[in-house]
Amino acid sequence: MSDEKTHTDTSKLVPPPAIAQPTQAHLSPSPSLDRSLTFQPEQSQQRGRTFLSRPHGGSNPGSRATSRSRTSRPNSRPGSRPGSRPVSWLVSANSDYTSMYENYGGSRSRRTSGIDESDIVSAMENGAGGKMSRSPSHVTTVDEKNRPLDSTRPGIVSQRPSYTGTLIHEDECSIDSSDEPPRGNVSALRASLLLGKAFVGTGVLFLPNAFKNGGLLFSCITLAVVAFICCVAFLLLVKVRLIVRENFQDMGFVLYGKWMRLSVLWAVALSQMGFVCAYLIFVSQNLFAVVQTFTKCQFTGIQEKFYILIPLVVLIPLVLIRRMAILSLPSMLANVFIIIGIVYLWYFSIDSLAHHGMGPEIKLFNSENFALFLGTAVFSYEGIGLIIPITESMAEPEKFPRVLAITMTIVTAIFASVGALCYSAFGSNVQTIVLMNLPVTGGMTITVELLYSCAIILSVPLMLSPASKIVENAWWGEKSGGRSFKVKMQKNAVRTLLILICAFVAFGVGGPSLDIFVSLIGSVACMPLCFIFPALFHYKACAKTWKAKAIDIALGVIGVVAMIFTLYITIHSWVDPAEPHPELDRCAAFTQ
């Protein structure tokens, strides 16, 4: 059926003098209407439905990375850009990653301006008990015979964007759909690499000490369980996206109102700023170790915590960059540096185990600090903000569940191997940042520490970008610094202030308490993002069967209980630590 028979061109319709609310058309569910919205393109060809077309100039934040794919050449191959060269494949993959991260903070743009909760309630009550897909749109009702209804009748066409509803059915909360989805041009392999990059960062270097807190056996089992729960939560969020076609935070607005949107934004901002604080502490400790090695511990003029100020010389200019795509090449270099660091940790740990055996005081379960491991594990897996953009960018999005399962399995194997091998090699002497356990006299150690520090410095602008955008959107809305020099300078001041706040917090936390701080961020910010919010969203948007509701309730309860418990233990461990943190004397090697 051609689009001319199903789509009423709203640009040619004359609106009534007084804009009225759209009348409620009777749309009875029938087998021919099933699965009509799952992965539907912008132009719907289904019968008896409200046609939703995005207004000109509108955008879909959170999926900017897929916009160019919809206008790609017809003969382009899935998984590669037209005319791209194999040598630029990794660079373009990192460009996709940075573009996706640029939209993580979202924007309070046209989608929510002028929308109140009455629009949402009206949409949810529209139809025979079906669920709703909300999108800022012009509304045209199409009857069962695929003929546009009389557009001159008042209330049929509304010229203002609003959140409106489209009937869908229970089985449409399924990623496997027979309908043709809006496809990107990212292959399954490339999507897997993007997911891996979203998860693997500094968190892997905190896991050996987290294994000490949890115990070897407990940590391995719990890490696999956390990975499985995260995988389930990520898939739930993707299913919600099929129904509520908004980004992460605006899903909360559509389903629960402003308070949920603010909760999501606060969690995103807190988690990202927490990551930056941990990164600054990590870099300061590495720089301090490098200076000690080069000077053979002869230079003691600057305390370790003051090294936090050194990266600011580079970071303040970097965080002022608006277009994250500029950081595509540095991001690729950061990936290479991180891989080098992980490989060297594998090599050194296995070599140490082969020549010296297990480290001292290896525990299978640590009953005193095991809760700290939970927060660190969730901290390591937090990357939920990139799940939706990666899904929408895929050439075959129906393969996303398999891609996610394989990627999570590989990432979990990397995490478990680094944590278990390093903890087994160093035992109770393992440091918060495991690089501090490497021999100080080795040239490779200095190289790894410097490369990993460079990788983290290059990652900070990406980590801080969502928090910066959240603050900027709250203060300036749609005002652009490109049109106003005053607004641009104000936004630059805010970004500078945010990185300085992170540096101040990192300075106060310091290296000895880094593991507790990481666990705190994991429990307060990452657990709601990974467990609680996806369960709440899926429960209201998709869950109709008792099984689906039970899964959502169980996931939400697990998230709330784990968050409260780990938060209590983390605070207690910070105030009254059970055991002193062992510190290695790195200078002893130079005095022998």
PyMOL commands that set and color helices and strands:
alter all, ss='L'
color gray80, all
select helices_A, chain A and resi 3-6+10-12+31-33+64-66+69-71+86-102+117-124+170-172+188-199+203-214+216-243+248-256+258-295+304-309+312-319+324-356+370-381+384-393+397-429+434-437+443-476+485-509+511-541+546-575+588-591
alter helices_A, ss='H'
color red, helices_A
select strands_A, chain A and resi 50-53+136-141+162-163
alter strands_A, ss='S'
color yellow, strands_A
deselect
rebuild
show_as cartoon
